[in-house]
Amino acid sequence: MNAATLWRLPTVKAETGYSRSTLYQRVKDGLFTPPVSLGGRAVGFPASEVSAINAARIAGKSDAEISALVKNLVAARRQEA
């Protein structure tokens, strides 16, 4: 998986098992990274970030640990830009 790979919503839903509303609630709660604008009304989620969050969930990390991971992922995204 390329670091620049962006997944659209149907793929993210399939990878996480979350519904659209749950996914965006998790973004609002700081438990999932926000999507990247692709222009117009299109957005995508960095595949590497989705995978990192899934791995943390599988490892049994707490919501506080997931929140810290999300903050780090967003900060890394800003540094790369």
Secondary structure as GFF3:
##gff-version 3
##sequence-region A 1 81
A	DSSP	beta_strand	6	7	.	.	.	ID=ss1
A	DSSP	alpha_helix	9	16	.	.	.	ID=ss2
A	DSSP	alpha_helix	20	28	.	.	.	ID=ss3
A	DSSP	beta_strand	36	39	.	.	.	ID=ss4
A	DSSP	beta_strand	42	46	.	.	.	ID=ss5
A	DSSP	alpha_helix	47	58	.	.	.	ID=ss6
A	DSSP	alpha_helix	63	80	.	.	.	ID=ss7
###
